[in-house]
Amino acid sequence: MVEHSSGPRHRVVIVGGGFGGLPAARILGHAKVDVVLIDRRNHHLFQPLLYQVATGILSEGQISAPLRQVLRRHKNVTVELAEVTDIDLENRTVKATRYFEESADIPYDSLIVATGAGQSYFGHDEFAAYAPGMKTLDDALEIRRRIFGALEVAETAPTQTERDEWMTMVVVGAGPTGVELAGQIRELATRSLDGNFRNIDPAKVRVLLVDGGKEPLATFGDKLSGDAARFLVRAGVELRMNSMVTGIDATGVDVKGPNGPERIVARTVIWAAGVEASPLARLLADATGVEVDRAGRIAVLADLTLPFHPEVFVVGDMISLDKLPGVAEVAMQGGIHAAASIIRSVNGEPTKQFHYRDLGSMATLGRFRAVLSVGKLRLTGFPAWLVWAFVHIVTLSSVAGRIGTLTRWAGAMIGHKRDERNFSVGRTGGDVSTPLDVRAALLASESTALSRTHGDAGGTAPKNGN
């Protein structure tokens, strides 16, 4: 039997320092409990603005903050850089692997699991070699490398055919991430790169948005979806709706659309089409006999606890409850609820059910343009963008990040500046959100962003999506 905290204070372990775990740690940092926050990354990441890192507006530091810095004033909170590999519910122990492969058993009295979701390729993990997702800082830097690297190759390409291939970019998935990314690539090409090249016109970059639905931002309703579609088309984005991706390789994408199969020749493909819950959700489900849905999310009770384990809370993108959307606000409210419930329990008070307050959905389409849905309210254009900008600024976790973001937005949107355009020619690997087997192949590859033979995937990666 594992020995638990011997002191009088309740011991809380939080797994994950994202939108669910960090608010919980902050609240518990004011309580009479001891907290251990475990994350395999040393920073809290504001994922909704990753696409602006990828397209050269923001730097990594403006949308991420070191967890130790954020929690430095909470003396009862300890941060551990480690990866959780198992959870022993019977003995109330979290099993983690620290750097240098040192294993550790970390006991808890209460546990909050908030490890979010990763990229899903819907059973086609081989697509990841050619179409990176957007979940981590390294993902954003990899996409930046591909976008700007493609333009560098196009500048010196010997034929018009090759220039066209490198200047064609495909974004798969027309949800908020895909729409925001597609719009920003076109804005980058038409506003920020004017006069930078001698042999190509960046404004001629083709951006194709591919999705199986009938219109972009389908969850926003017909009116806002229609407004978004019209704006994207005016911005130069080519919509391929009602189209399913059937294959991706180093030179393009195979699509099955309303008019039959289509081959889109493109050297840059970005995946923004789906997510799946952290593997810890299935691990907990197997340990408790609870079901998971198609996205790997675990069914939890109304108070966000596991059945038969009132000491274990699961929050955010990992959970299946009342058809809650996979947005940051669900994770934040869930983390706050879990922390408050633990404090009530420690004080001998009854806990409460979780009630999500829907604060709406929003997405930016481009410079001073956004769509917003809150209850029955629908906004488009500049008013929606103002709300979007305010919400994103106040949600950033550091004052320096807020000031830096506002400064860069002014430079990019009032002016034409994109200060963050540096990229590494060779793949550095790192913390990319590809499946493990694909990541191993990519890291073993000696290919570069500018490889003409095998594209970005390298010789060891699979060559098609079938």
N, C-alpha and C positions, 0 to 999 in steps of 0.2 A: 504494500500500500504506500502510495506516495505521501510524503509528509507535507501538509499545507502550512500556511502562514501561522507561525507560533505566536505572533504578537496579537494585540487586541484589535488592530485595524483590519478592515475588510480589504482583501486583495483583488483588484480588478485587472484583467488582461484584455487589451484591445488589439485585435489583429487587423492591421490596415490603417494607414494615416491619410486616407482620402477624405471625400466629402462626408462619409459616415463616421469614420474613426476620429478625425481631428476635432470636430465639435464636441464629441463625447469626452475626449481627453481634456478639453478646455473646461467643460462643466465640472467634471470630476476632479479637476485640479484645484477646485475651491472646496471640495468635500473632505471629510475625515476618513479617507480611504487611501490606500497605496495603489498606484497605477503603473502598469508596464505597457507601453505602446510598442508593438513589434511591426516592423515593415521591412521589406527587402530593398526599399529605396530610402534614401536619406532625406527625401523632400516630399512636401505636399504639392501636388500638381493641379493647376486649374485647367482641366482638359478642354473645356469649351473654347479656349483661345489657342489651342495647339495649331490650328490651321493658319493662324497669323504668324506663328513661328516658322511654319513651313513655307510661307510665301513672303518672308523677309520683312514683315512689319515689326514684330516683337522679338526680343531676345529670350533665351531660356529662363534667365533670372527674373524676368518681369512677370512670368506666370507660374513660378515655382518658388517655394521658400523652404529652407532647411527646417525639418521638424524640431530639431533641438533649439533652434532660434525662436520658433513660434512658441514653444512650450517652456522657454527658459525661466519664466517667472513662477511656474507651477512646480514647486520644489518636491511635491509628492508624486510627480510623474517622471518615470524613467523611460528613455527611448532606447530600443535595441534594434540594431541593424542585423536582421536575420530573416530567413525564409521558413515559414511554418510548413511542416511536412505531414503532421498528423495531429489529431486532437483526441485525447483519451478522456471520454466523457465520464466513465466510471470513476476514474481516479482524479478527475478534474485537473488535467495536466495538458499543457500545450507543448508539443514536441517541435523544436526548431533547429535549423542548421545555420550556424553562424559562419562568418567568413573563415577561411582555412579549414572548412568542413568540420568544424567543431560542433558537436550535437549538444543540445541542452533541453532539459525538462523544466518547464516553467509552470509552477502551480497557480491555480486561481480559485477564488471563491465565486466570482462572477466573471463571465466572459462575453465580450462583444466581438462578433466576427463581421468585418466590413471590408472584404477584399475585392468587391466590385465585380466587374466583368471584363472579359478580353475580346479580342477580335474573333469573329466567326466567319468561316468560309463555306459554311453549309455543306460540310463533307468533302470539300475540295481543297484540302490543306496545301496541295501542290500549287495553287494559285498564289500563295503567299510569297513564293520566290520572285514573282514578277510584279506583284501588286501589293505593296506594303499597306498596312492599316494605319490608324492614327490613334494610338492609345498612350504612348510614352514620349518623353522628350527625344529619345533616339529615333522613334518613328518619324517625328516631325523633321528632325535634321536629315534623316534619310530621304524623305520626300523633297525637302529643300535641295538636297544634292541632286536628285533626279530632275527636278524642274529646271534649275539653273544650269546643270550639267548638260541637259538636252539642248538648251539654247546655245551653249558653247560649241557643242558638236555641230549643230546646224550652221553656225557661222563659218565653219571651215569645211563643210561637206562638199564633195566634188561635184555632185549632181543635184538637180532640183528635186528629183525623186527622194533622195536621201534627206534633203532639207525638209521636205514635207513630212517625212516619217518622224523626224525628231521634233518637229513643231506641231505634232498632233498629240494631244493628251486626253486620256479617258479617265473619268471619275465614275466608279461603279457605286451606285446607291444614291438616291435622291431624297434622303432625310436631311435634317439640319446640317450635319457635318458635310455631306456631299454637296449640298447646295451652296453652303458658305465657301467651301474650297473652290468649287467651279467658278463662282463669281469672283473670288479674289485672284485666281489665276488670270482670268480675262482682264481684270482691273490692273494687275501687275503688268501685263503685256501691253495694254493700250495707254497707260498713264505714266508708269514709273520707269520704263526702259527706253523711252524715246531718245534717240540719238546715241545710244550705247553701242550699237552694232553697225558694221559697215556693209555686210553682205546679206543680211536678213532684215526684214521688217517685223519686229516682235508683235506688232498689232495683228499680224496674220496668223498668230498661234491659234490653232483650232482646239476648242475644249468641248468634248462630248460628255454628256451626263446620261448614264444608262441606268434604267431601273425597270423592275417588273410591274410597277403600278402604272395607273393611267396618267398621273401628273405628279410633279415634285411636291414635297411636304404634304403628302396625302392626309396625314393625321390632323392637319390644321383646318380641314374643311374645304369645301369647293371654292368658296370666294377667295380665301387667302392663297390656296394652292394655285388658282387661276392667276391671281395677281403676281405670284412668284414666278410662274411660268412665263408670263408676258415680259416681266422685267429681265429674266435670264436671257430670253430670246433677243431682246433689244440690246443686251450687253454682249451678244455674240456667242452665247453658249448654245450648242446644238443639242436638243433634247431627243433622246431615244427611249421613249416610254413604251410600256407593255413589251419590254425586251428583256430576255433572260441571257445571262452570260453562260456560255457552254464551254468555253476554253480560253485560256490566257497563256501566251508564250512570250519569248523575248522580243518579238516584232509586232505583236498586236493582240486583239481580242476577237473571239468568235461569239457572235450574238444571234439569238433566235428571236426575231421580232414579228410584228404583224404581217410583214411582207415576206417572211421566210428567213433563212439563214443569211447572215451578213458578216463579212470579214472587215474589221476596222484595223487598218495598219497604223500602229502607234508605238512609239518607243517608251512612253511614260504612261503607266497605268496605276491608279490609286484606288484602294478598296475602302469604301465607306458604307458597306451594305448590311452589316449585321454584327451582333454581339452574342456572347455566351457567358454564362456565369462562371465565376472562379471555380476551379476544381474543388475547393474546400466545400462548396455547396453539396456536391455529390458525395464527398467523403462524410459529411455530417448526415446526409440522407441515408447512406448505407449503414451508418452506426445506429440510427434511430428507427429505420424502417419507414421513413417518410418518403413521399414521392417527389420527383423532380419533373419539371415540364420540359418541353422540347428545347428550350434555351438553357437547360441545366439549372434552373432556379428551384430552390427548395421551398416547400410549403411550410409556413410558420403559423403559429397561433395569432390571435388578434392583438396580443400584446408584444408581438415580434419575438417571442421565445420559442424554443423547440419543444415539441410534445414530450412530456415526462422530464423535461430539463428546464425548469423555470429560471435557473441560473445562467442559461445561455441565450443571448440575444443575437439575432442575425438581421442585418439591415442593408438597405441599398439595393443595388442591381442583382444581388444574390437571391432575393426572395420572390416568391409567388404569393401574392395576397391581394384580393379584391381588384385584380387587374391594374395594379399600380404601374404607372409608366416608369421606364428606365431613365430617369432624369436625376440631376444632382440634387434637386430640392427634396426628392423622396429620401435620398440617403442622409441629407442633412437633418431633416425632421426626424428620421428614424434614429440617428445617432443621439440627438438631443433627448428623444423619448427614452431610449435605453439608459442613458446616464441618469435621467430623472427617476426612472424606475428603480435603479440600483440604490440611489440615495434614499428613496422612500422605503425600500426593503431594509436597508441598514438601520433606518430610524424606526422600524417596526410598523410602518404604515402600509396599507394595501396599495398594490400597483394598479395601473389603469390600462385600458385598451389604447391602441395606437389609432389616432385619427389624423389622416393626411389632409392638409389644407392645400388645395390646388391653387397655386399662384400663377397658373397659365403657362403657355409655351411661346417661345419666340425664336426667331432666326434672322440673321442679317444676310442681306442679298448682295450688298456692295456698299459703295461710298454713300453714307447717309440714307441708306435704304434698308428697311427691315419689315418683318411681318410679326404681329403680336396677337395672341388669342388668350383672353382672360375672361372666363365665364361667358357671358353673352357679348362682351366687348371684342371688336375686331378692329385692329389698327394696321395701316400700311404706311410706307414711305418714311418721311423724316420724323413725325411724332413717334412712330414705333421704334425708330432707331434711337431716339433720345432715351426712351424707357429701357431699351436693350443695353445701351451704353451705361446708364446709371446702375442697373442691376449688376452688370459684369464688373464695374469698377468697385462697388461696395463689397462684392463677394470675394475679391482678391484678398489674400491672407496677409499682405504686408503693405505698409504705407509707401515704401519705396517702389513696390510693384505698381501701385495705383498711380503714383506720380509719373513713373517711367512710361506706363501704358498710355496715359493721357498725352504725354509729350510726343510719343511715337505716333499716336493716332492723329494728332494735329499735323505732324510732318507728312504723313501718308495721305491724309484725306483732304486737308486744306492745301497742302503742297503736293509734291510728287515723290517724296523721299521713301526709300526702303533701305534702311541702314543695315539690316541683317541679311546680307546676300552672300556672305562667305560660305564656302562648303569645301569639304575634303574630297579630293578626286577619287581616292580609294575607299572602298567600304571599310568601315571600322567595326561593324557588328554592334556590339553593345547590347543595350536593353531594348531590343526591338520586340514587338509583340507578335512575332510569328510563332507557329507551332514548333515544338522543340526539335523535331526531326528536320524540318526545313531550316531552322536556325543553324543547326550543326552543319548542314551543307553549305549555307551561305558563309559561315565563318571559315570553313575550310577552303573556300574559293579564293583565287587570287585575282578575280575580275575587278574592274573598276567601273565607275559610272559611265565611262566613255567607251567601253568595250563594244565593238561593232559585231563581233562574232557571236557572243552568247548573251549580249545584253547585260542586265544587272545580276542575273542569277548565277552566272559562272558555270563552268563545265560540269560540276557535280550535281546540279539541281535538275529536276525533271523538266522536260522541254515542252510539255503541253498539258492541258487541263483535262484530258479524257482518260 
